[in-house]
Amino acid sequence: MTYSEIINSDTPTLVDFTATWCGPCRAMAPVLEQLAGKIGESARIIKIDVDKNPAIAEKLNIQGVPTFILYKKGQIIWRQSGMQSLNQLETLIKQAQDN
């Protein structure tokens, strides 16, 4: 699946814009693993390395990492830079599922 196909699906998709050199990005990895375990198949979590995918990062004006964008049916329903808590991300995904 392409990036466009993934974000345009009915399944809520949390995109983690990250970089290998980013300490906070590495710190978010176990949080996102826990989140994936909690949400199962009801949503997707994908990582986009901004250094390997500069066109997407530029198109979305990603200025810092980590930046998270939650999509549903191609629409951005939430966007935030910086570290996020497991509870906040889980709540946002559940709200996206309900709408």
N, C-alpha and C positions, 0 to 999 in steps of 0.2 A: 504494500500500500504506500502511496505517496503521502507526504505531509498534508497536502490539500485534501486528499480523500479521508485521512484520519480525522482532521479537525472539522470536516463537514458532515461527519456521521452523526447519528442520533445519540451515540454514546458520549457522555461528557469526557473530555480529554484535558488532562493537566499537562502542560508542556513546561518542562524545567530547562531553561536556557542556562547553560553551565560552561565551565572551562576547566581543563585539567589542572591549571595552576591556581585555581580559586579555593582557598581554605574553607570558607563558608559553604561552598558548593559540596566539597567533600563531607563536611559535617552534616549536610542535609541528606546524604545518601541513605543512612540507616533510617531516618525519618520517612523517606519516600518508600523504602522497603516495607516498613511497618504499615504505612498507608495502603500500599498495594495488597498486603495481606488482609487488611480490614475491608477494603472495598471490593475485592475479588474481580469478577467480570463486569461489574456494574459501571465501571469507568476505566479509562486508560490513563497511564502515566508514561510519558515519553521524555527522553532527554535529548536536547539539541546542543551540541558543542558549538559555541559561537565562533571558535577559531576554524573549525572544519566546515561550517555552514554560514559564512559571512553574509551571503545574499539574504537569507531569511532574517538574520539578526538586524541587518541594515533596513530591510523593508519594514520590520516591526519596531525600529528605532530602539533596539535594546542597548542601553547605555551602560549597564552594570550587571554583574552576575553575582548570585543567582537572581534571575527574574522568572517569575511564574506567570503563566497565562492559562486561564481555564476557558475552554471553548465548548460550545454545544451548538450543533448544526451550523458551524462556521462563524458563529457570533462569539466575540469576546465577552464573557460575562463577569470576568474578574481578572485583574492584573496587579501584581505587586512585586517589587524588588526587595531583596534581602531575605534573611532566614525567616521561615514560617514555622508555626507549631503544628504538630500532628493534629491536634483537635481542631484548629482553624481550617486546615486543609480538608479534613474529613467532613466538617460541617458544610463547607462550601460545595463540595462534591455532592453531598446528600441533597442540598438545596437545588443544585443543578438537575439532579435526577428527578426531583419532584415537580419541576417546572416544565 
